[in-house]
Amino acid sequence: MKYDQHFLQDFETAKKIVSFLDIKKNEKILEIGPGKGILTQYLHEKVTLTEIDKRLYKGLKEKFPQFKVINGNVLNYNEEFDKIISNVPYSICEPLMNKLLRMQFKKAILMFPEKFMTKGLLSLVMPHFFEIRDLLTVSKNLFYPVPKINSKILEIKKRSLNNKEKILLSIYLQSDKKLKNVFDSDLSFKDKRIYQMNFDEWKELVVRLGL
């Protein structure tokens, strides 16, 4: 698979996933990587679809002429939406979470691999930036091609950050800078660029911030 996509095949599950979005009148909706449109068919109001695969893009244009369909990478697309929904391609799971940090939205309903955000750096920092709620487990057998693991439906909303969390977010978003240039401390790894910090160093930073 060129874009590491696994397509949901079960219509009842798709309908349930869209229901979590709770679309209100006049809300702007973004669906990322609609594929063949199994979620899209249950969307309404002001919908934009972003699909990187040209073949799938053409099919979506024909199937959903009432919606705005864009052929491109959502990571390069900048527009604000009220709500976001996606069966997220595996290859952009982490980059998409990082993009959401820079976006304003009310709610995102995203389907990720089951173990995503349960370990590693994202599991440490993302709960400080978002309210994350586990809504549903989706069996791997409901997808084609069948992935190796089940999927999880997560509800994601922006949190109101306290001052310490704002500092953590500022550090996280300036990954190309040296830590000492964005955070005044005596930490032993302060000369490292932020993207070079390992998990234990991030844990130490979070503790130093008092989070």
One Martini backbone bead per residue (centre of mass of N, CA, C, O) as a GRO file, in nm:
protein
  211
    1MET     BB    1   0.092   0.039   0.026
    2LYS     BB    2   0.158   0.361  -0.036
    3TYR     BB    3  -0.023   0.496   0.234
    4ASP     BB    4  -0.096   0.302   0.466
    5GLN     BB    5  -0.390   0.169   0.417
    6HIS     BB    6  -0.702   0.090   0.596
    7PHE     BB    7  -1.019  -0.029   0.509
    8LEU     BB    8  -1.321   0.013   0.603
    9GLN     BB    9  -1.619  -0.226   0.581
   10ASP     BB   10  -1.820  -0.129   0.812
   11PHE     BB   11  -2.114   0.048   0.829
   12GLU     BB   12  -2.198   0.058   1.129
   13THR     BB   13  -1.927   0.160   1.234
   14ALA     BB   14  -1.916   0.417   1.067
   15LYS     BB   15  -2.173   0.546   1.179
   16LYS     BB   16  -2.076   0.557   1.475
   17ILE     BB   17  -1.828   0.733   1.436
   18VAL     BB   18  -1.981   0.983   1.326
   19SER     BB   19  -2.166   1.026   1.577
   20PHE     BB   20  -1.931   1.139   1.762
   21LEU     BB   21  -1.922   1.426   1.623
   22ASP     BB   22  -2.179   1.591   1.646
   23ILE     BB   23  -2.325   1.758   1.422
   24LYS     BB   24  -2.374   2.093   1.353
   25LYS     BB   25  -2.493   2.366   1.241
   26ASN     BB   26  -2.245   2.510   1.032
   27GLU     BB   27  -2.022   2.312   1.041
   28LYS     BB   28  -1.684   2.248   0.988
   29ILE     BB   29  -1.558   1.969   0.798
   30LEU     BB   30  -1.288   1.727   0.834
   31GLU     BB   31  -1.156   1.481   0.611
   32ILE     BB   32  -0.904   1.234   0.642
   33GLY     BB   33  -0.863   1.002   0.427
   34PRO     BB   34  -1.139   0.861   0.291
   35GLY     BB   35  -1.097   0.702   0.035
   36LYS     BB   36  -1.413   0.547  -0.034
   37GLY     BB   37  -1.633   0.678   0.187
   38ILE     BB   38  -1.757   0.539   0.451
   39LEU     BB   39  -1.782   0.803   0.625
   40THR     BB   40  -1.880   1.028   0.428
   41GLN     BB   41  -2.185   0.933   0.387
   42TYR     BB   42  -2.249   1.056   0.701
   43LEU     BB   43  -2.205   1.338   0.614
   44HIS     BB   44  -2.252   1.694   0.685
   45GLU     BB   45  -2.251   1.996   0.568
   46LYS     BB   46  -1.928   2.142   0.578
   47VAL     BB   47  -1.721   1.964   0.355
   48THR     BB   48  -1.380   1.840   0.371
   49LEU     BB   49  -1.155   1.663   0.154
   50THR     BB   50  -0.845   1.476   0.207
   51GLU     BB   51  -0.657   1.327  -0.072
   52ILE     BB   52  -0.356   1.184  -0.189
   53ASP     BB   53  -0.490   0.983  -0.375
   54LYS     BB   54  -0.575   1.015  -0.701
   55ARG     BB   55  -0.777   0.784  -0.741
   56LEU     BB   56  -0.953   0.843  -0.491
   57TYR     BB   57  -1.015   1.137  -0.555
   58LYS     BB   58  -1.184   1.083  -0.810
   59GLY     BB   59  -1.402   0.913  -0.668
   60LEU     BB   60  -1.494   1.137  -0.468
   61LYS     BB   61  -1.582   1.350  -0.675
   62GLU     BB   62  -1.812   1.167  -0.791
   63LYS     BB   63  -1.963   1.079  -0.514
   64PHE     BB   64  -1.908   1.398  -0.378
   65PRO     BB   65  -2.012   1.690  -0.516
   66GLN     BB   66  -2.099   1.850  -0.239
   67PHE     BB   67  -1.794   1.843  -0.184
   68LYS     BB   68  -1.478   1.927  -0.086
   69VAL     BB   69  -1.197   1.822  -0.289
   70ILE     BB   70  -0.857   1.728  -0.201
   71ASN     BB   71  -0.538   1.688  -0.355
   72GLY     BB   72  -0.352   1.601  -0.065
   73ASN     BB   73  -0.163   1.693   0.212
   74VAL     BB   74  -0.270   1.775   0.524
   75LEU     BB   75   0.013   1.882   0.635
   76ASN     BB   76  -0.016   2.126   0.395
   77TYR     BB   77  -0.291   2.220   0.527
   78ASN     BB   78  -0.456   2.552   0.584
   79GLU     BB   79  -0.738   2.526   0.796
   80GLU     BB   80  -1.030   2.585   0.964
   81PHE     BB   81  -1.214   2.371   1.198
   82ASP     BB   82  -1.447   2.228   1.400
   83LYS     BB   83  -1.421   1.929   1.271
   84ILE     BB   84  -1.260   1.597   1.290
   85ILE     BB   85  -1.201   1.314   1.063
   86SER     BB   86  -1.038   0.975   1.087
   87ASN     BB   87  -0.862   0.722   0.915
   88VAL     BB   88  -0.549   0.698   0.997
   89PRO     BB   89  -0.272   0.682   0.852
   90TYR     BB   90   0.002   0.541   0.982
   91SER     BB   91   0.225   0.751   0.862
   92ILE     BB   92   0.055   1.018   1.019
   93CYS     BB   93  -0.001   1.007   1.323
   94GLU     BB   94   0.213   1.195   1.452
   95PRO     BB   95   0.201   1.443   1.258
   96LEU     BB   96  -0.099   1.502   1.316
   97MET     BB   97  -0.078   1.566   1.616
   98ASN     BB   98   0.116   1.805   1.569
   99LYS     BB   99  -0.080   1.972   1.396
  100LEU     BB  100  -0.313   2.004   1.605
  101LEU     BB  101  -0.151   2.201   1.791
  102ARG     BB  102  -0.194   2.440   1.552
  103MET     BB  103  -0.499   2.402   1.584
  104GLN     BB  104  -0.844   2.490   1.557
  105PHE     BB  105  -1.087   2.300   1.755
  106LYS     BB  106  -1.343   2.108   1.903
  107LYS     BB  107  -1.319   1.819   1.742
  108ALA     BB  108  -1.178   1.480   1.730
  109ILE     BB  109  -1.219   1.181   1.523
  110LEU     BB  110  -0.990   0.908   1.570
  111MET     BB  111  -0.820   0.644   1.395
  112PHE     BB  112  -0.607   0.413   1.557
  113PRO     BB  113  -0.384   0.229   1.660
  114GLU     BB  114  -0.414   0.076   1.960
  115LYS     BB  115  -0.106   0.167   2.073
  116PHE     BB  116  -0.143   0.449   2.033
  117MET     BB  117  -0.041   0.656   2.294
  118THR     BB  118   0.077   0.429   2.525
  119LYS     BB  119   0.370   0.515   2.432
  120GLY     BB  120   0.601   0.729   2.472
  121LEU     BB  121   0.601   1.061   2.410
  122LEU     BB  122   0.297   1.101   2.355
  123SER     BB  123   0.202   0.979   2.631
  124LEU     BB  124   0.338   1.218   2.793
  125VAL     BB  125   0.234   1.500   2.640
  126MET     BB  126  -0.062   1.501   2.520
  127PRO     BB  127  -0.232   1.517   2.796
  128HIS     BB  128  -0.137   1.829   2.828
  129PHE     BB  129  -0.302   1.928   2.549
  130PHE     BB  130  -0.529   1.701   2.568
  131GLU     BB  131  -0.840   1.559   2.544
  132ILE     BB  132  -0.856   1.199   2.591
  133ARG     BB  133  -1.090   0.959   2.446
  134ASP     BB  134  -1.205   0.634   2.471
  135LEU     BB  135  -1.461   0.485   2.260
  136LEU     BB  136  -1.334   0.246   2.057
  137THR     BB  137  -1.309  -0.083   1.935
  138VAL     BB  138  -1.162  -0.211   1.629
  139SER     BB  139  -1.150  -0.464   1.438
  140LYS     BB  140  -0.925  -0.585   1.208
  141ASN     BB  141  -1.155  -0.752   1.041
  142LEU     BB  142  -1.289  -0.462   0.924
  143PHE     BB  143  -1.044  -0.467   0.723
  144TYR     BB  144  -0.881  -0.345   0.411
  145PRO     BB  145  -0.642  -0.458   0.481
  146VAL     BB  146  -0.534  -0.653   0.730
  147PRO     BB  147  -0.416  -0.575   1.014
  148LYS     BB  148  -0.230  -0.654   1.303
  149ILE     BB  149  -0.426  -0.454   1.456
  150ASN     BB  150  -0.627  -0.288   1.623
  151SER     BB  151  -0.854  -0.020   1.680
  152LYS     BB  152  -0.897   0.327   1.782
  153ILE     BB  153  -1.130   0.552   1.917
  154LEU     BB  154  -1.069   0.905   1.940
  155GLU     BB  155  -1.119   1.178   2.149
  156ILE     BB  156  -1.027   1.524   2.064
  157LYS     BB  157  -0.932   1.800   2.277
  158LYS     BB  158  -0.872   2.097   2.379
  159ARG     BB  159  -0.689   2.245   2.628
  160SER     BB  160  -0.654   2.423   2.916
  161LEU     BB  161  -0.363   2.583   2.987
  162ASN     BB  162  -0.118   2.610   3.184
  163ASN     BB  163   0.186   2.750   3.227
  164LYS     BB  164   0.347   2.481   3.219
  165GLU     BB  165   0.213   2.371   2.958
  166LYS     BB  166   0.300   2.605   2.777
  167ILE     BB  167   0.600   2.547   2.800
  168LEU     BB  168   0.595   2.259   2.691
  169LEU     BB  169   0.478   2.334   2.415
  170SER     BB  170   0.701   2.526   2.326
  171ILE     BB  171   0.922   2.316   2.330
  172TYR     BB  172   0.797   2.101   2.140
  173LEU     BB  173   0.767   2.311   1.885
  174GLN     BB  174   1.105   2.365   1.913
  175SER     BB  175   1.287   2.111   1.800
  176ASP     BB  176   1.550   2.271   1.663
  177LYS     BB  177   1.625   2.361   1.939
  178LYS     BB  178   1.782   2.437   2.211
  179LEU     BB  179   1.691   2.406   2.528
  180LYS     BB  180   1.845   2.664   2.649
  181ASN     BB  181   1.674   2.862   2.443
  182VAL     BB  182   1.370   2.783   2.594
  183PHE     BB  183   1.508   2.676   2.880
  184ASP     BB  184   1.589   2.760   3.203
  185SER     BB  185   1.855   2.540   3.304
  186ASP     BB  186   2.053   2.253   3.462
  187LEU     BB  187   2.032   2.046   3.264
  188SER     BB  188   2.238   1.805   3.119
  189PHE     BB  189   2.069   1.846   2.819
  190LYS     BB  190   2.061   2.160   2.726
  191ASP     BB  191   2.247   2.123   2.448
  192LYS     BB  192   2.021   1.995   2.317
  193ARG     BB  193   1.817   1.920   2.090
  194ILE     BB  194   1.493   1.847   2.117
  195TYR     BB  195   1.487   1.605   1.905
  196GLN     BB  196   1.728   1.449   2.078
  197MET     BB  197   1.555   1.369   2.299
  198ASN     BB  198   1.477   1.145   2.523
  199PHE     BB  199   1.248   1.004   2.722
  200ASP     BB  200   1.393   1.053   2.997
  201GLU     BB  201   1.435   1.356   2.947
  202TRP     BB  202   1.140   1.430   2.926
  203LYS     BB  203   1.064   1.336   3.209
  204GLU     BB  204   1.253   1.532   3.356
  205LEU     BB  205   1.123   1.788   3.244
  206VAL     BB  206   0.837   1.746   3.354
  207VAL     BB  207   0.925   1.742   3.648
  208ARG     BB  208   1.060   2.025   3.652
  209LEU     BB  209   0.775   2.163   3.583
  210GLY     BB  210   0.549   2.012   3.765
  211LEU     BB  211   0.366   1.765   3.598
   0.00000   0.00000   0.00000
